[in-house]
Amino acid sequence: MLCNDLEVIKMRKQKLVTLLLISMLTTLSSCAVVGGIFKAGMGLGIFIVVAVIVLIIFLISKLSKKK
């Protein structure tokens, strides 16, 4: 009887996971996901470029003050 109860619990979990996956696949289109990834990548890229430019300006100003 205990084995049968465990099988029922496993089947319920499997049904729940399947239902969640199907709902995620139908609500999230691949274009929206890819668009979000590119927007995040673009924002991070801009941040890195600005940080590098600020670092270069900071280093140049420190080197020019020593002379």
C-alpha positions, 0 to 999 in steps of 0.5 A: 500500500505504501508503494502505491501511495508513492506512485500516486504522489510521483504521478501527481508531481509529474502532471504538475511539472508537465502542466507548468511546462506547457503553460510556460511554453504557451505564455512565453514566445521565443521572440519575447525571450530572445528580445529580452536577452538582447536588451539585457546584453545591450544594456550590459555592453553599454555599461561596460563601455562606459566603465572602461572609458571612465577608467581610462580617463581616471588613469590619464588624469592620475598620470598627468598629475604626477608630471 
